[in-house]
């Protein structure tokens, strides 16, 4: 299959041999050829396979959801560090964050919101496949609009790429939903809404945790302070970059 590797390399695929091995494990014959053609068009391997490993499970992914990434595991790791019984995931996408947290707490229940019905359908299927449908609900909503009650934990991996940064993204990333990648402008619009509205949906002592871009730590930290949250922390990913901002609602 050296010719296939060459095709992928010519197309600019970063790891043509590795990607080809992954595709060969899943496809044969004409199906494999079609998969190679899709990868040569820089479609992500996860979209071609229809799944992506994240935290402790594999999740269904499609072009309708953000592709789960290793750095987002920093958010899950922080979220499961303290006991909880209820969690709200804003912009849930594939549901990978919410479902990973619920898997760690068998007594907990959670709600995931998203504007996209197609994304919510993916999250619902992931919940069913992991046996979490009885504890995970999903609802179409614009962040916390229309959400009642309070939660021990609110998490979000919102769109945070600045509009000016979009041109520098890899072709693979551009196969993902535009609205899940960038809010436009300086990339901070979602954090302004979340820090304004989410604290009212936190139980006393509840935590808000958001994933951020590595240059946004101080700006989002300031928004957490302005929202009245306390014990604010900046957490780094495995590469040592700012990746999560966490704060607590006073009791």
Secondary structure as the mmCIF struct_conf table of DSSP 4:
data_model
#
loop_
_struct_conf.conf_type_id
_struct_conf.id
_struct_conf.beg_label_comp_id
_struct_conf.beg_label_asym_id
_struct_conf.beg_label_seq_id
_struct_conf.end_label_comp_id
_struct_conf.end_label_asym_id
_struct_conf.end_label_seq_id
HELX_RH_AL_P HELX_RH_AL_P1 UNK A 2 UNK A 10
TURN_TY1_P TURN_TY1_P1 UNK A 11 UNK A 12
TURN_TY1_P TURN_TY1_P2 UNK A 14 UNK A 15
HELX_RH_AL_P HELX_RH_AL_P2 UNK A 16 UNK A 26
HELX_RH_AL_P HELX_RH_AL_P3 UNK A 29 UNK A 40
TURN_TY1_P TURN_TY1_P3 UNK A 41 UNK A 42
HELX_RH_AL_P HELX_RH_AL_P4 UNK A 45 UNK A 49
TURN_TY1_P TURN_TY1_P4 UNK A 50 UNK A 50
STRN STRN1 UNK A 51 UNK A 54
TURN_TY1_P TURN_TY1_P5 UNK A 55 UNK A 56
STRN STRN2 UNK A 57 UNK A 60
TURN_TY1_P TURN_TY1_P6 UNK A 63 UNK A 64
BEND BEND1 UNK A 65 UNK A 65
HELX_LH_PP_P HELX_LH_PP_P1 UNK A 66 UNK A 68
HELX_RH_3T_P HELX_RH_3T_P1 UNK A 70 UNK A 72
HELX_RH_AL_P HELX_RH_AL_P5 UNK A 73 UNK A 79
TURN_TY1_P TURN_TY1_P7 UNK A 80 UNK A 81
BEND BEND2 UNK A 82 UNK A 82
BEND BEND3 UNK A 85 UNK A 85
STRN STRN3 UNK A 86 UNK A 90
TURN_TY1_P TURN_TY1_P8 UNK A 91 UNK A 91
TURN_TY1_P TURN_TY1_P9 UNK A 93 UNK A 94
BEND BEND4 UNK A 95 UNK A 95
HELX_RH_AL_P HELX_RH_AL_P6 UNK A 96 UNK A 104
TURN_TY1_P TURN_TY1_P10 UNK A 106 UNK A 107
STRN STRN4 UNK A 109 UNK A 114
BEND BEND5 UNK A 115 UNK A 115
HELX_RH_AL_P HELX_RH_AL_P7 UNK A 117 UNK A 129
TURN_TY1_P TURN_TY1_P11 UNK A 130 UNK A 131
TURN_TY1_P TURN_TY1_P12 UNK A 133 UNK A 135
STRN STRN5 UNK A 136 UNK A 140
BEND BEND6 UNK A 142 UNK A 142
TURN_TY1_P TURN_TY1_P13 UNK A 143 UNK A 146
BEND BEND7 UNK A 149 UNK A 149
STRN STRN6 UNK A 151 UNK A 156
HELX_RH_3T_P HELX_RH_3T_P2 UNK A 163 UNK A 168
BEND BEND8 UNK A 169 UNK A 169
TURN_TY1_P TURN_TY1_P14 UNK A 171 UNK A 172
HELX_RH_3T_P HELX_RH_3T_P3 UNK A 173 UNK A 175
BEND BEND9 UNK A 176 UNK A 176
HELX_RH_AL_P HELX_RH_AL_P8 UNK A 178 UNK A 181
BEND BEND10 UNK A 184 UNK A 184
TURN_TY1_P TURN_TY1_P15 UNK A 185 UNK A 186
BEND BEND11 UNK A 187 UNK A 187
HELX_RH_AL_P HELX_RH_AL_P9 UNK A 189 UNK A 197
HELX_RH_3T_P HELX_RH_3T_P4 UNK A 198 UNK A 201
STRN STRN7 UNK A 202 UNK A 211
TURN_TY1_P TURN_TY1_P16 UNK A 214 UNK A 215
HELX_RH_AL_P HELX_RH_AL_P10 UNK A 217 UNK A 226
TURN_TY1_P TURN_TY1_P17 UNK A 227 UNK A 228
STRN STRN8 UNK A 230 UNK A 236
TURN_TY1_P TURN_TY1_P18 UNK A 238 UNK A 239
BEND BEND12 UNK A 240 UNK A 240
STRN STRN9 UNK A 242 UNK A 248
#
